[in-house]
Amino acid sequence: MFILYYAIALIVIGIDQLTKWLVLKNMYIGESIEVIPNFFFITSTRNTGAAFSILEGQMWLFYVITVAVVAGIIYYIQKYAKNRLLLGISLGLILGGAVGNFIDRLFRSEVVDFVHLRFGSYDFAVFNAADSSLTIGVVLLFIFMLFDERKTKEKIDRKNGPHRS
């Protein structure tokens, strides 16, 4: 089962790096291509920080954090995800996203972003495939935690019998 989770991470890394390479090779920084009128654009940007450009220029911090996060994710996959498909998939997505952006920081000292969404007059922060994978992975992890907590509570309730007030 572990192979599936690592395969998900590798697929995410491949898609992320391929799409970034296409943007790097075919667009100049700041260039924008409208895909869906007034909604979806491919806009070539760079980010030296984290989400929404926070901690801009702090590459050493991102290296340390990413290595720790990747090690933690691998540990959790190996220790806890064996028979927990949703947990494993969520961790695989997070792992792939973290490594995808780490590759950019390591080899370019910046992250290539290009997915640009506009909602009316609001421009959402430009992001990439790795960011999408991280976000989906975190949402799935949250869902897993909610269901897992409920299952654990039900097991405890069954074990302890009916409650009396």
Backbone as ProteinMPNN parsed JSONL, in Angstrom:
{"seq_chain_A": "MFILYYAIALIVIGIDQLTKWLVLKNMYIGESIEVIPNFFFITSTRNTGAAFSILEGQMWLFYVITVAVVAGIIYYIQKYAKNRLLLGISLGLILGGAVGNFIDRLFRSEVVDFVHLRFGSYDFAVFNAADSSLTIGVVLLFIFMLFDERKTKEKIDRKNGPHRS", "coords_chain_A": {"N_chain_A": [[0.825, -1.205, 0.0], [2.018, 1.212, 0.68], [3.481, 1.933, -1.551], [1.65, 3.081, -3.291], [1.125, 5.572, -2.083], [3.595, 6.85, -2.239], [3.85, 6.811, -4.98], [1.812, 8.567, -5.715], [2.926, 10.933, -4.686], [5.207, 11.108, -6.365], [3.988, 11.406, -8.88], [2.693, 13.866, -8.527], [4.961, 15.506, -8.146], [6.14, 15.192, -10.682], [4.132, 16.288, -12.431], [4.03, 18.869, -11.384], [6.692, 19.84, -11.782], [6.897, 19.591, -14.581], [4.87, 21.341, -15.531], [5.816, 23.76, -14.497], [8.249, 23.933, -15.859], [7.305, 24.203, -18.481], [6.124, 26.739, -18.301], [8.402, 28.277, -17.658], [9.942, 27.943, -20.004], [8.328, 28.941, -22.046], [7.152, 31.389, -21.458], [7.503, 34.808, -20.442], [8.44, 36.524, -17.413], [5.693, 37.867, -15.8], [4.056, 37.761, -17.996], [0.796, 36.994, -19.184], [-1.753, 34.696, -19.917], [-4.978, 34.469, -20.986], [-7.228, 32.017, -20.166], [-9.832, 31.13, -19.423], [-12.221, 33.465, -19.937], [-12.017, 36.378, -17.96], [-11.67, 34.913, -15.602], [-9.832, 32.554, -15.344], [-6.389, 32.471, -15.663], [-3.143, 31.956, -17.042], [-0.378, 32.968, -15.595], [2.852, 34.046, -15.53], [4.838, 34.058, -12.795], [7.13, 34.646, -10.035], [8.135, 33.515, -6.814], [9.728, 34.217, -3.871], [9.143, 33.589, -1.357], [6.84, 32.105, 0.972], [3.443, 30.916, 0.92], [1.411, 33.486, -0.376], [3.606, 35.144, -0.463], [4.828, 35.361, 2.043], [7.481, 35.591, 4.433], [9.478, 36.246, 2.616], [12.425, 35.628, 0.786], [13.736, 34.068, 2.686], [15.278, 31.618, 2.338], [16.914, 29.643, 3.626], [15.4, 29.007, 5.861], [13.165, 27.813, 4.692], [14.377, 25.559, 3.579], [15.166, 24.096, 5.865], [12.672, 23.732, 7.177], [11.242, 22.321, 5.186], [12.753, 19.932, 4.886], [12.381, 18.841, 7.448], [9.566, 18.553, 7.459], [9.172, 16.788, 5.284], [10.562, 14.529, 6.242], [8.967, 13.974, 8.477], [6.496, 13.404, 7.24], [7.127, 11.108, 5.735], [7.75, 9.389, 7.851], [5.193, 9.265, 9.108], [3.691, 8.115, 7.032], [4.901, 5.582, 6.856], [4.49, 4.602, 9.465], [1.742, 4.97, 10.189], [-0.057, 4.885, 8.011], [-0.649, 2.48, 6.783], [-3.072, 0.8, 6.587], [-4.866, 2.772, 6.076], [-6.283, 4.386, 3.823], [-7.209, 7.015, 3.053], [-5.678, 8.664, 4.747], [-3.092, 7.997, 3.845], [-3.209, 8.812, 1.131], [-3.641, 11.565, 1.447], [-1.271, 12.3, 2.77], [0.576, 11.565, 0.8], [-0.057, 13.429, -1.221], [0.599, 15.821, 0.12], [3.315, 15.376, 0.563], [4.287, 15.231, -2.129], [3.687, 17.86, -3.009], [5.218, 19.413, -1.215], [7.843, 18.572, -1.847], [7.927, 19.262, -4.562], [7.862, 22.137, -4.542], [10.145, 22.489, -3.023], [12.187, 21.617, -4.725], [12.196, 23.705, -6.586], [13.014, 25.849, -4.92], [15.528, 24.95, -4.156], [16.997, 24.69, -6.595], [16.433, 27.012, -8.057], [16.175, 29.118, -6.328], [13.773, 30.322, -5.952], [10.199, 30.072, -6.319], [8.265, 28.898, -8.979], [5.302, 30.218, -10.023], [2.022, 30.114, -11.479], [-0.735, 29.65, -11.877], [-3.525, 31.528, -12.044], [-6.236, 32.996, -10.678], [-9.216, 34.85, -10.995], [-11.753, 36.529, -9.37], [-14.298, 38.317, -10.11], [-13.462, 41.52, -9.266], [-11.452, 40.697, -7.669], [-8.243, 39.412, -7.347], [-6.945, 36.306, -6.91], [-4.19, 34.907, -5.067], [-1.384, 33.989, -7.035], [-0.569, 30.67, -7.91], [0.736, 27.235, -7.948], [1.017, 23.824, -9.26], [2.105, 22.239, -7.195], [1.372, 23.705, -4.911], [-1.404, 23.427, -5.098], [-1.648, 20.665, -4.703], [-0.648, 20.433, -2.093], [-2.639, 21.878, -0.711], [-5.015, 20.39, -1.268], [-4.204, 17.973, -0.129], [-3.966, 18.712, 2.598], [-6.631, 19.385, 3.185], [-7.855, 16.864, 2.782], [-6.494, 15.456, 4.795], [-7.485, 16.742, 7.058], [-10.2, 15.983, 6.838], [-9.861, 13.211, 7.125], [-8.921, 13.172, 9.786], [-11.171, 14.102, 11.172], [-13.066, 12.028, 10.682], [-11.634, 9.851, 11.693], [-11.37, 10.541, 14.375], [-14.045, 10.419, 15.116], [-14.55, 7.679, 14.693], [-12.813, 6.559, 16.585], [-13.935, 7.552, 18.947], [-16.423, 6.251, 18.84], [-15.576, 3.573, 19.088], [-14.546, 3.615, 21.687], [-16.867, 4.261, 23.086], [-18.415, 1.951, 22.538], [-16.865, 0.055, 23.81], [-16.957, 0.888, 26.488], [-19.613, 0.756, 27.044], [-23.126, 1.755, 27.432], [-23.731, 5.201, 28.271], [-24.501, 6.726, 31.392], [-26.492, 9.197, 32.905]], "CA_chain_A": [[0.0, 0.0, 0.0], [2.89, 2.385, 0.755], [3.93, 2.29, -2.892], [0.628, 3.968, -3.847], [1.281, 6.907, -1.516], [4.811, 7.425, -2.82], [3.56, 7.011, -6.407], [1.047, 9.822, -5.769], [3.902, 12.008, -4.503], [6.026, 11.207, -7.576], [3.138, 11.955, -9.953], [2.536, 15.294, -8.223], [6.248, 16.153, -8.438], [6.293, 15.208, -12.135], [3.205, 17.269, -13.003], [4.458, 20.182, -10.916], [7.926, 20.254, -12.46], [6.62, 19.726, -16.008], [4.113, 22.575, -15.769], [6.722, 24.889, -14.236], [9.217, 23.966, -16.962], [6.606, 24.766, -19.63], [5.995, 28.18, -18.067], [9.747, 28.859, -17.768], [10.431, 27.885, -21.384], [7.433, 29.546, -23.024], [6.584, 32.667, -21.031], [8.376, 35.701, -19.705], [7.858, 36.895, -16.122], [4.643, 38.871, -15.915], [3.172, 37.45, -19.116], [-0.443, 36.353, -18.748], [-2.585, 34.145, -20.985], [-6.345, 34.264, -20.512], [-7.722, 30.694, -20.549], [-11.283, 31.291, -19.292], [-12.37, 34.922, -19.828], [-12.269, 37.049, -16.681], [-11.634, 33.988, -14.473], [-8.63, 31.721, -15.224], [-5.258, 32.933, -16.447], [-1.811, 31.425, -16.752], [0.442, 34.163, -15.422], [4.194, 33.652, -15.097], [5.373, 34.842, -11.677], [8.096, 33.979, -9.17], [7.898, 33.771, -5.399], [10.872, 33.837, -3.033], [8.632, 33.342, -0.008], [5.862, 31.012, 1.076], [2.123, 31.335, 0.447], [1.171, 34.93, -0.349], [4.936, 35.77, -0.377], [5.303, 35.587, 3.412], [8.877, 35.205, 4.702], [10.19, 36.384, 1.347], [13.886, 35.626, 0.804], [14.26, 33.275, 3.806], [15.459, 30.275, 1.773], [17.47, 28.707, 4.612], [14.288, 28.58, 6.711], [12.357, 26.878, 3.9], [15.126, 24.302, 3.46], [15.075, 23.384, 7.151], [11.278, 23.34, 7.409], [10.846, 21.295, 4.218], [13.403, 18.667, 5.234], [11.693, 18.325, 8.636], [8.217, 18.145, 7.069], [9.281, 15.581, 4.452], [10.922, 13.42, 7.138], [7.779, 13.674, 9.272], [5.489, 12.77, 6.386], [7.578, 9.735, 5.455], [7.569, 8.651, 9.105], [3.766, 9.008, 9.293], [3.246, 7.141, 6.028], [5.413, 4.263, 7.239], [3.99, 4.154, 10.768], [0.304, 5.064, 10.433], [-0.927, 4.901, 6.828], [-0.716, 1.164, 6.143], [-4.449, 0.408, 6.252], [-5.672, 3.998, 6.11], [-6.139, 4.9, 2.467], [-7.366, 8.469, 3.003], [-4.496, 9.241, 5.383], [-1.956, 7.814, 2.948], [-3.362, 9.676, -0.043], [-3.43, 12.959, 1.859], [0.161, 12.488, 3.034], [1.254, 11.509, -0.498], [-0.264, 14.726, -1.866], [1.391, 16.815, 0.849], [4.719, 15.076, 0.267], [4.574, 15.656, -3.494], [3.668, 19.32, -3.06], [6.374, 19.945, -0.481], [9.062, 18.294, -2.617], [7.859, 20.057, -5.79], [8.313, 23.506, -4.269], [11.522, 22.408, -2.522], [13.061, 21.531, -5.902], [12.324, 25.078, -7.095], [13.83, 26.662, -4.003], [16.899, 24.446, -4.16], [17.685, 24.907, -7.867], [16.162, 28.328, -8.642], [16.064, 30.096, -5.235], [12.442, 30.913, -6.04], [9.177, 29.121, -6.756], [7.542, 29.309, -10.181], [3.851, 30.192, -9.868], [1.413, 30.457, -12.762], [-2.196, 29.525, -11.893], [-4.027, 32.832, -11.614], [-7.702, 33.028, -10.7], [-9.797, 36.171, -10.728], [-13.167, 36.472, -8.999], [-14.733, 39.711, -10.233], [-12.305, 42.424, -9.184], [-10.481, 40.101, -6.736], [-7.216, 38.523, -7.895], [-6.432, 35.353, -5.934], [-2.733, 34.743, -5.161], [-0.964, 33.073, -8.094], [-0.04, 29.459, -7.286], [1.211, 26.218, -8.889], [0.492, 22.471, -9.018], [2.539, 21.789, -5.862], [0.512, 24.383, -3.937], [-2.722, 22.784, -5.181], [-1.508, 19.356, -4.081], [-0.545, 20.666, -0.646], [-3.953, 22.298, -0.213], [-5.914, 19.231, -1.321], [-3.711, 17.03, 0.873], [-4.313, 19.194, 3.945], [-8.092, 19.238, 3.336], [-8.127, 15.427, 2.974], [-5.982, 15.095, 6.119], [-8.467, 17.257, 8.007], [-11.363, 15.088, 6.745], [-9.46, 11.946, 7.756], [-8.845, 13.36, 11.238], [-12.542, 14.181, 11.69], [-13.663, 10.691, 10.671], [-10.862, 8.982, 12.573], [-11.749, 10.896, 15.745], [-15.391, 9.897, 15.334], [-14.426, 6.216, 14.816], [-12.165, 6.278, 17.868], [-14.923, 7.82, 19.984], [-17.414, 5.169, 18.779], [-14.942, 2.376, 19.651], [-14.471, 3.804, 23.14], [-18.236, 4.163, 23.586], [-18.823, 0.536, 22.494], [-16.075, -0.667, 24.818], [-17.38, 1.292, 27.825], [-21.039, 0.538, 27.224], [-23.961, 2.967, 27.399], [-23.459, 6.225, 29.308], [-25.633, 7.065, 32.258], [-26.395, 10.565, 33.451]], "C_chain_A": [[0.864, 1.263, 0.0], [3.295, 2.868, -0.626], [2.946, 3.249, -3.557], [0.851, 5.401, -3.367], [2.522, 7.601, -2.084], [4.636, 7.657, -4.321], [2.768, 8.304, -6.598], [2.003, 11.002, -5.644], [4.743, 12.202, -5.763], [5.232, 11.78, -8.752], [2.959, 13.455, -9.756], [3.825, 16.045, -8.57], [6.447, 16.262, -9.955], [5.414, 16.25, -12.797], [3.657, 18.683, -12.64], [5.684, 20.671, -11.693], [7.719, 20.428, -13.959], [5.896, 21.036, -16.301], [4.974, 23.805, -15.514], [7.739, 25.035, -15.368], [8.565, 24.588, -18.202], [6.449, 26.282, -19.5], [7.358, 28.858, -18.239], [10.216, 28.954, -19.215], [9.59, 28.703, -22.366], [6.871, 30.912, -22.657], [7.65, 33.521, -20.354], [7.667, 36.099, -18.405], [6.873, 38.047, -16.332], [3.678, 38.613, -17.064], [1.954, 36.682, -18.602], [-1.244, 35.916, -19.962], [-3.964, 33.869, -20.397], [-6.853, 32.923, -21.053], [-9.249, 30.678, -20.518], [-11.518, 32.782, -19.036], [-12.778, 35.396, -18.436], [-12.258, 36.123, -15.471], [-10.29, 33.28, -14.314], [-7.573, 32.18, -16.217], [-4.037, 32.092, -16.109], [-0.902, 32.637, -16.765], [1.781, 33.745, -14.835], [4.71, 34.591, -14.014], [6.396, 34.006, -10.92], [7.835, 34.41, -7.739], [9.125, 33.313, -4.621], [10.453, 33.611, -1.587], [7.74, 32.11, 0.005], [4.534, 31.533, 0.524], [1.944, 32.835, 0.644], [2.46, 35.722, -0.11], [5.391, 36.061, 1.051], [6.717, 35.017, 3.556], [9.727, 35.252, 3.424], [11.7, 36.424, 1.564], [14.511, 34.777, 1.904], [14.472, 31.819, 3.385], [15.966, 29.265, 2.795], [16.362, 28.16, 5.502], [13.41, 27.567, 5.973], [13.062, 25.539, 3.729], [14.954, 23.463, 4.724], [13.654, 22.867, 7.382], [10.875, 22.205, 6.471], [11.474, 19.951, 4.534], [12.714, 18.035, 6.441], [10.299, 17.805, 8.282], [8.256, 16.857, 6.248], [9.623, 14.365, 5.32], [9.71, 13.001, 7.976], [6.707, 12.968, 8.468], [5.871, 11.328, 6.081], [7.405, 8.858, 6.696], [6.089, 8.281, 9.295], [3.223, 8.017, 8.275], [3.653, 5.737, 6.455], [4.738, 3.728, 8.5], [2.464, 4.057, 10.847], [-0.601, 4.859, 9.212], [-1.158, 3.538, 6.192], [-2.13, 0.784, 5.706], [-5.402, 1.588, 6.292], [-5.486, 4.743, 4.799], [-6.215, 6.427, 2.414], [-6.172, 9.179, 3.632], [-3.304, 9.149, 4.439], [-2.02, 8.7, 1.721], [-3.096, 11.132, 0.327], [-1.949, 13.227, 2.112], [0.978, 12.413, 1.745], [1.13, 12.827, -1.245], [0.563, 15.827, -1.201], [2.872, 16.624, 0.556], [5.103, 15.553, -1.13], [4.616, 17.164, -3.633], [4.873, 19.943, -2.374], [7.664, 19.757, -1.275], [9.079, 19.113, -3.913], [8.354, 21.479, -5.587], [9.75, 23.535, -3.744], [12.515, 22.36, -3.686], [13.268, 22.924, -6.487], [13.247, 25.905, -6.211], [15.292, 26.249, -4.055], [17.644, 24.823, -5.437], [17.478, 26.286, -8.477], [16.178, 29.453, -7.626], [14.761, 30.893, -5.309], [11.487, 29.828, -6.534], [8.452, 29.717, -7.958], [6.049, 29.125, -9.925], [3.218, 30.628, -11.179], [-0.109, 30.344, -12.812], [-2.768, 30.78, -11.247], [-5.539, 32.85, -11.775], [-8.183, 34.419, -10.325], [-11.287, 35.978, -10.462], [-13.69, 37.906, -9.0], [-13.516, 40.617, -10.241], [-11.215, 41.872, -8.259], [-9.539, 39.15, -7.471], [-6.715, 37.624, -6.771], [-4.922, 35.236, -6.126], [-2.395, 33.707, -6.234], [-0.268, 31.882, -7.435], [0.375, 28.462, -8.353], [0.619, 24.85, -8.518], [0.883, 21.947, -7.637], [1.668, 22.413, -4.778], [-0.879, 23.754, -3.911], [-2.701, 21.436, -4.473], [-1.422, 19.475, -2.563], [-1.915, 20.999, -0.053], [-4.937, 21.139, -0.183], [-5.51, 18.202, -0.268], [-4.089, 17.431, 2.288], [-5.818, 19.062, 4.183], [-8.448, 17.766, 3.571], [-7.636, 14.941, 4.338], [-6.956, 15.543, 7.205], [-9.72, 16.368, 8.024], [-11.049, 13.748, 7.408], [-9.486, 12.079, 9.28], [-10.237, 13.44, 11.857], [-13.187, 12.807, 11.773], [-12.94, 9.743, 11.615], [-11.2, 9.256, 14.034], [-13.123, 10.336, 16.081], [-15.354, 8.381, 15.529], [-13.836, 5.835, 16.163], [-13.148, 6.477, 19.01], [-15.979, 6.709, 20.019], [-16.848, 3.874, 19.359], [-14.91, 2.456, 21.168], [-15.86, 3.659, 23.746], [-18.723, 2.717, 23.608], [-18.116, -0.263, 23.593], [-16.583, -0.38, 26.23], [-18.866, 1.071, 28.085], [-21.818, 1.849, 27.236], [-23.613, 3.915, 28.556], [-24.719, 6.462, 30.129], [-25.409, 8.429, 32.833], [-26.771, 10.587, 34.88]], "O_chain_A": [[0.494, 2.269, -0.605], [3.437, 4.07, -0.852], [3.358, 4.136, -4.305], [0.774, 6.34, -4.16], [2.494, 8.797, -2.374], [5.21, 8.596, -4.874], [3.025, 9.054, -7.539], [1.907, 11.964, -6.406], [4.97, 13.336, -6.185], [5.77, 12.564, -9.534], [3.063, 14.227, -10.71], [3.783, 17.096, -9.21], [6.872, 17.304, -10.453], [5.887, 17.018, -13.635], [3.666, 19.579, -13.485], [5.697, 21.793, -12.199], [8.31, 21.328, -14.556], [6.273, 21.76, -17.222], [4.87, 24.792, -16.242], [8.048, 26.152, -15.782], [9.184, 25.397, -18.892], [6.621, 27.016, -20.473], [7.455, 29.897, -18.892], [10.827, 29.95, -19.603], [10.092, 29.115, -23.412], [6.181, 31.531, -23.468], [8.591, 32.993, -19.76], [6.442, 36.02, -18.31], [7.191, 39.058, -16.959], [2.591, 39.191, -17.1], [2.062, 35.839, -17.712], [-1.398, 36.674, -20.92], [-4.096, 33.123, -19.427], [-6.9, 32.723, -22.267], [-9.886, 30.258, -21.485], [-11.062, 33.309, -18.021], [-13.728, 34.9, -17.831], [-12.776, 36.49, -14.416], [-9.663, 33.389, -13.26], [-7.81, 32.269, -17.422], [-3.923, 31.576, -14.998], [-0.681, 33.256, -17.806], [1.831, 33.154, -13.756], [4.984, 35.764, -14.271], [6.51, 32.801, -11.14], [7.375, 35.523, -7.482], [9.517, 32.149, -4.705], [11.295, 33.46, -0.701], [7.865, 31.209, -0.824], [4.515, 32.487, -0.254], [2.282, 33.382, 1.693], [2.412, 36.846, 0.391], [6.25, 36.918, 1.258], [7.085, 34.066, 2.865], [10.583, 34.396, 3.2], [12.194, 37.159, 2.418], [15.735, 34.775, 2.036], [13.92, 30.902, 3.993], [15.485, 28.132, 2.823], [16.377, 26.983, 5.861], [12.965, 26.581, 6.56], [12.412, 24.494, 3.734], [14.637, 22.275, 4.659], [13.459, 21.705, 7.737], [10.242, 21.24, 6.898], [10.797, 18.926, 4.459], [12.486, 16.825, 6.459], [9.896, 16.74, 8.749], [7.467, 15.942, 6.485], [9.039, 13.295, 5.148], [9.462, 11.81, 8.16], [6.075, 12.034, 8.96], [5.034, 10.429, 6.16], [6.963, 7.713, 6.594], [5.766, 7.134, 9.604], [2.391, 7.174, 8.609], [2.842, 4.811, 6.419], [4.448, 2.535, 8.592], [1.942, 3.157, 11.503], [-1.807, 4.676, 9.376], [-1.809, 3.454, 5.15], [-2.339, 0.473, 4.533], [-6.602, 1.423, 6.516], [-4.633, 5.622, 4.686], [-5.366, 7.063, 1.79], [-5.704, 10.188, 3.105], [-2.583, 10.13, 4.256], [-1.012, 9.276, 1.311], [-2.404, 11.845, -0.399], [-1.43, 14.268, 1.71], [1.973, 13.125, 1.608], [2.1, 13.297, -1.84], [1.155, 16.663, -1.883], [3.597, 17.592, 0.328], [6.131, 16.209, -1.3], [5.497, 17.696, -4.309], [5.475, 20.886, -2.889], [8.481, 20.673, -1.366], [10.133, 19.604, -4.318], [9.17, 21.974, -6.365], [10.485, 24.491, -3.99], [13.568, 22.996, -3.629], [14.389, 23.286, -6.845], [14.153, 26.578, -6.703], [16.187, 27.093, -4.003], [18.803, 25.234, -5.374], [18.263, 26.7, -9.331], [16.192, 30.624, -8.004], [14.67, 32.004, -4.786], [11.905, 28.812, -7.088], [8.074, 30.888, -7.953], [5.588, 28.019, -9.645], [3.802, 31.423, -11.916], [-0.722, 30.901, -13.722], [-2.532, 31.06, -10.072], [-6.054, 32.731, -12.887], [-7.621, 35.073, -9.447], [-11.989, 35.338, -11.244], [-13.545, 38.625, -8.012], [-12.648, 40.504, -11.105], [-10.173, 42.504, -8.084], [-9.978, 38.209, -8.131], [-6.133, 38.103, -5.798], [-4.424, 35.443, -7.233], [-3.048, 32.668, -6.326], [0.527, 32.058, -6.512], [0.372, 28.792, -9.539], [-0.174, 24.738, -7.583], [0.082, 21.284, -6.978], [1.269, 21.734, -3.832], [-1.465, 23.567, -2.845], [-3.625, 21.102, -3.731], [-2.051, 18.705, -1.837], [-2.297, 20.459, 0.985], [-5.619, 20.928, 0.82], [-6.366, 17.628, 0.405], [-4.489, 16.587, 3.089], [-6.236, 18.668, 5.271], [-9.247, 17.454, 4.454], [-8.286, 14.107, 4.969], [-7.218, 14.806, 8.156], [-10.237, 16.039, 9.091], [-11.865, 13.214, 8.16], [-10.007, 11.209, 9.977], [-10.463, 12.909, 12.944], [-13.78, 12.45, 12.79], [-13.576, 8.917, 12.268], [-11.306, 8.33, 14.837], [-13.349, 9.841, 17.185], [-16.029, 7.848, 16.41], [-14.303, 4.897, 16.809], [-13.196, 5.669, 19.937], [-16.385, 6.272, 21.096], [-17.562, 3.15, 20.053], [-15.212, 1.48, 21.855], [-16.027, 3.02, 24.785], [-19.365, 2.292, 24.568], [-18.708, -1.143, 24.217], [-16.638, -1.277, 27.07], [-19.324, 1.186, 29.222], [-21.24, 2.923, 27.069], [-23.254, 3.487, 29.653], [-25.839, 6.404, 29.624], [-24.293, 8.791, 33.204], [-26.751, 11.645, 35.507]]}, "name": "protein", "num_of_chains": 1, "seq": "MFILYYAIALIVIGIDQLTKWLVLKNMYIGESIEVIPNFFFITSTRNTGAAFSILEGQMWLFYVITVAVVAGIIYYIQKYAKNRLLLGISLGLILGGAVGNFIDRLFRSEVVDFVHLRFGSYDFAVFNAADSSLTIGVVLLFIFMLFDERKTKEKIDRKNGPHRS"}
